[in-house]
Amino acid sequence: MAESIKLTLGFAVTPRTRALFDGTVRPEGIQLRCESQFGDGLDNTGARHRAILGGAIDGGECSTSSLILARMRGVSLRGLPIFPARQFRHRCIFCPVTSTLSHASELKGKRVSAHRYNATTAVWLRGLLQNEYGVSPEEMEWYVAEPDVGEEAVCPPPKSVIVNFIPLPRTREHAIELVENGEIDAALEPYGSLAKNSRLRRLFRDYHGEEADYFRRTQVIPVIHTLVLQEELVAQQPWIANSLLSAFRKARGLAEKYMNEEEREEARWLSEAIGYDPYGYGFDVSTRKSLETLIRYQLQQGLLEREPALEELFFHETASAWLGLD
């Protein structure tokens, strides 16, 4: 098929996507423009999500929570079974290095920051705190950096949950500074780079142990980001969905070539902990269970009015991925 369709997608540069950025892998029939920079500092990811949801680009790597909430608002986009970010969240709770906190249950009554209340990492961690450690969202005081609380979801956070904006400047960096200074007790943030911040530490010192145990009990490894496209693109050219799915799978297959030693070590641990490749890009049992768990957490947290079926969220054009025939 000759290259005929131009698409601009926004997604992060990772070992699993770098072959798409450097041109080693090209989707058949598509002139793909890959964008990775949308905002400054830690807001780059949020700015990318806003560009995708606002239709400024054709699609890309989007918060899975945002995808679900957008579909419930009638936004004309759907997901492909491509999950560029899929990782356990226990590692994403940070507190000051001087903090006396030693267990997740001790977050009861504490001040906690998240860049956005509806963000996928925040939804997952509230679900884990409530269902695994007995701390409900109402039992913490929330501080957020991004000013779209309640706008993204049809349902705003329940009135029983206290959600405050952090002081100006409302940036994720400032939220981290407030945690460093002890003005906020903990941060729920997905950035592994925070582990190298000398003023912070992870709440779970043995986070790998917590994560492996969680998977053994639940078979869930959180789906954080999903690749999405504007619906009209696939309606006009249905083959685009499978072309992109094939290209992202090929790029994923070259991931080790682009990994540094730290990334290789993490990949080895993950393979040993769960026994399979979570980046299979399909709807296997664990992936379905993980998506269903995220939806259940959104319902539990009052962010959804009803439970959507997965068929409402994803394109049917990738039929083999739905049927597990890949």
Secondary structure by P-SEA (a helix, b strand, c coil): ccccbbbbbbbcccccccccccccccccccbbbbbcccccccaaaaaaaaaaaacccccccccaaaaaaaaaaccccccccccccccccccccccccccccccccccccbbbbbcccccaaaaaaaaaaaaccccccccbbbbbccccccccccccccccbbbbbccccccaaaaaaaaaaccccccccccccccccccccccccaaaaaaaaaaaacccccccbbbbccaaaaaaccaaaaaaaaaaaaaaaaccccccaaaaaaaaaaaaacccccccccccaaaaaaaaaaaaaaaaaccccccccccccccccccccccccc
